Amino acid sequence: MSPTLYGAPLSPFVRKVRLYLLEKGLDYQLEIVTPFGQPAWFRELSPLGRIPAMRDGDVTLADSSVICQYLEEKHPQLAPLYGRDAEERARVRWLEKYSDYEVAPLATFGVFRNRALKPTMGQPCDEAAVQAALTDKLPPHFDYLEKALGSAEYFVGERLTMADLAFTTQLINMEHGGERLDAERWPRLAAHYERITARDSVQAVVPGEQKILAKLSGRA
């Protein structure tokens, strides 16, 4: 029986798990649970009420990184997305954490939430917060990640890993909020983003998200 993933498609952390599952070729069911108005039973899966959560048979898990690392260990026969040795695994986990904890608050909660979500809830966009994220706070992170990527196509081990997916999923939300990387300032990161978003896994989920956004904004 395939696992059930609980969450909302526009969440970058739900998307991260979906991309992981697709890249691994693992079947799953998506059950929509939003960050707001959650059913009482969801707290049994995710005590903090955060998405995503997963049920896999008798196993219940919360947190996107915990879920993906559980699946990585459960399916060792599949091509690894967390590196092939201790050094690579440490590097992948660091870059995943960096995207989740440093980039996400700015690209998703700074840009996307203000530009794309708040207007659909009748709340004003805090454009000052958006501009602060874009001009002051995100550039040092992009500088670091541009250097971390270097001339490679992928962040770790010359192959796709969770480091690539974790960063890309935040930039997708930034793009949903109407902003893209400056390709002149960060050419390697911009090329990396184009490379990862062209993958079948991303193309399987993003068009559906765009339809949701269009519906929420009244453009559909």
N, C-alpha and C positions, 0 to 999 in steps of 0.2 A: 504494500500500500504506500503510495507516494505521500510525502510530508505535506502539511498545510502551512502556508505562510500567511500570517495575519498582518495587515497594514494597508496603507494607502499608496497608490502608484506614484504620486508626486513627491513622496518622501525620498530623499536621496539614499537613506539607509535601507529602505525597502527595495529601492532600485538596485542598490549594491548587491543585496542577496539574490535578487532575480537575475542579475547579470552573471553572478557566480554560478547559479544553478544552470543557466543556459549554456555558459561556457563549458561546464562539466557534462552537459547532456543529461542532467537529472530531471526527472518528472516532478512536478509539484502542483498543488492547488493553491490559488490565491483567494483568500477570503478578506473582503474589505472591512477594515476597522480603521476609523479615523482617529486623530489625536483628541477629538472632541466628542463628547456624548458616547463614550465607550460603554458597551454592556458590562454588567458587574462581573461576569465570568472571566473577562479579559484580564483582570487583575491576578487571577490564578496563574495565568501564563506569564504576565509581565507585571510584577509587583509595583513597579514605578509608573505603570500606565503608558510606557513608551512603545513606539512601533519601530521595527517589526518584532513579532514573536513567532515562534514556530512550534508545531506539534508534529512529532515524528514517532508514531506508535505511542508508547508510554512515556517517551521523552518530551519534555516541554522546555523551551529555551527562550530567552529574551536577549536582545542586543545583537546588532548585525554582525559584529566581529566574532562574538561567541558562536553564533549560528554557523557562520562560514568556516570557522576553525573546527567546529564539531564535524561538519560535513567533510572537511578535508581529511580528518583522521578516520572517519567512518568509511571513506572510499579511497584507500591508498592505491588502488589499482588504476585510478584515473590520473591523467596528467596533472601534476601539482600546480596550484596557483599561489602557494605560500612558499615557494622556493624549494631547491633541491638539496640543500645542506644547511647546517646551523647558521652559517654566516648569511646566506640568502634569506632564510626564514626571519632572522632578526631584522634585516634590512627591510623586508616587505612589511613586517608588523610595524616597524617604526614609521614608514611612509603612510601606511594605512591610518595609523593613529594621528599622524600629522594632518592628513586630510580631514579626518573626522573631528578633530579637536581644534584645529587652527583655521582651516579653510572653511569648514562648514558654517561656523557662526557668522561669517562674513558673506560668503557667496550665497548660502541658502537663507539664513535667518536675517541677514542684512539686506541683500539685494532681492532675492526671490520673494521672500515673505512680504516685503514692503510693496514691491512692484506688481506681483502677480496675485497674491492671496488676499491681502488686506482690502483692496478695492472690491473683491467679490463678497466680502463680509460687511461691506458698508463702512469700512474703517479707512481713514486717510493714510496715504503713503507718506512715510517719513523720509522725504527725499534727501534731507540733510544726512540722515544715517546711511542712505544708499551711497551718497557721494563720499562720505567719510570712509566707507568700506572700500570704494573703488579707487580713491586717490591717495589715501593715507595708509590704510591697514592691510589691504591685500597685496600691494606691490612688493613689500619685503618678503612675503611668503612666495610669491611668484619668482622673485629673484633667487631665492634659495632653491626652489624646485627646478628652475631652469638650469642651475648649476648642478643639481643632483642628477638630472637627466643627462646632461652633457650632450655628446654627439650620438648617443645610443637611441634606438627606436623605442626601447622600453626601460623602465626605471631599474629593474633588477634582472640580471642573468640573461639579457638579450632575448627574453621571451615574455609573453603576457603573464602578469601576476596580479594579485589583489592590489598591489601598489598602484597599478595603472587604472584599475576599475574604481578604486576608492577616490582617486583624484578626479577622474572623468565624471563620476556621478555628481560631484559638487559643481563642476563647471556646466553640466547640463542644466542644473537648477539656475545657475547664474544666467545662462542663455534664455531659459524660460522667463527670466526677469528682464530680458531685453539687453543683456550685456555679454560681450565676448572678449576673450583675451586679445590684447593688442599684439598683433602678429609681428609688428616692427620691433616692439620692445622685448617680446618673449617669443622669438621665432621657433625655437625648439619645442617649447610647450604648446604653442599653437599647432604645429605640425603633428605633435603627439596627440592632441585632442582630435584633430581631423582623422588621424589614423585609427584611434580607438572607437570613435563614434561611427566609423564606417563598418565596423564589425557587425556580423549578423545578429549577435546578441543584443546590441544596442538598437539596431534597426527593428528588432522585434518588439521593443517596449516603448521607444520614444514617440512614434506616431500616435499611439493610443493616448499617451500623456498630452500630446498637443491637442487632441480632440477634447480631452477633459478640460484643458485650459480654455479652449475656444467656447465650450459650453458654459463654463463658469463665468466667463467674461461677457457672455451674450453675443459672441461672434458666430455662433453655430446655430 
